[in-house]
Amino acid sequence: MNERPVFYSDVESCVEATIDRVGRRIHLGTPLGLGKPNHVVNEFFRRAREDHRIELRIFTALTLARPRWTNELGRRLLEPLSERLFAGYPELDYVAPLRDGTLPDNIRVSEFYFQPGSFLRSPLAQQNYVSSNYTHVVRDVLDAGINVLAQLVGKSDVDGATRYSLSCNSDLTLDLVPRMRQRERGGQEIAVLAQANRNLPFMYGDADVAPDYFDGVVDDPRYDFPLFAAPDRPIDTTDYMIALHVSALIRDGGTLQIGIGSLGDAVTYLLKVRHQKNDTYLSLLRDSGVLDRFSDVLERVGGTTPFREGLYAATEMLVDGFLELYRSGILKRRVYPNLDVQRLLNAGRIAEVVTPAMLEAFVEAGIISEQLTAEDFKLLQTLGVFKPDAVFEASAIRVGDDIQR
């Protein structure tokens, strides 16, 4: 793999080339959750299981696996559900021997986050667990000597060119790959691999990368497996009552985080009721006694009216609830990448319409100089004040043939 990338139509060739490149000591990192390229990981596992000269260590988190049963009754209950929910999902071959404590001596699996309850009776998995804060994951896997990174990626044509998307936990990969490339320049053999899956959503922004981001890409439609999707838990009365209280503590113009699960779904539903059926929502608050007991707190902290300004979502997980809130017109508050500008917006001193008054407020707040500099211009262009094709030169702003001084 000298020219980046080398494209493969089968995982066997990709793994063979990777072993030829980095050697038999393979420290393989792969993202948590959905980001694992199961076929690539399984081929590394197969090769190490059959060739004990290969030292394979896998670094990952939240290995997703079908539910298992321990008796005939459990099989009769879970097997049909498993086939219906997870049909076509390729199991990761290391899961069963890791759980049972039968991994070969030359293979080791370390995770920093477990699927809840998945390894309760597995001393081997627990002994190799790494207690790593998400902030320190990149540091910890680098310290462990990672030399191969493999990720499942989305694929799309963008402006006529093939692009790949680090759709799952792209933040870790984007931090990790430059550090691995730095080690490569220092003489270490490394490999950054991708397995394309057209079922994976194509996320844009920094997750959108060119093919040469990778050393090797396995790209064949036969590897487009269905994504693992756990069923939603039903929302019970307790969830609804907690969510009713929570929904009234969320102030219009605020910031929201929602987690995975039935409680988050209930909060989403009650926020939609508050926004779309406000009379019904107020009746719920009155009939449940929430207004009588907590009116002071709600007035001081939260709110019960529809969302005029809207909310901003701060999250590392794009859960279904956020999509529902976006479609419902609740997630609509914009946040800008400048603290001083955001403070002016929050205080109501400026609006999102560019006016001379806005620029005067920027000057008063010290965001820009009274005499515009190239640095000021770049900031204003980032904020959308100036068009992307505008150019600052010789203390003048040029858009096409039009020059403003």
Order of alpha helices (4+ residues) and beta strands (2+ residues): beta-alpha-beta-alpha-beta-alpha-alpha-beta-alpha-alpha-beta-beta-alpha-beta-beta-beta-alpha-beta-alpha-alpha-alpha-beta-alpha-alpha-alpha-alpha-beta-beta-beta
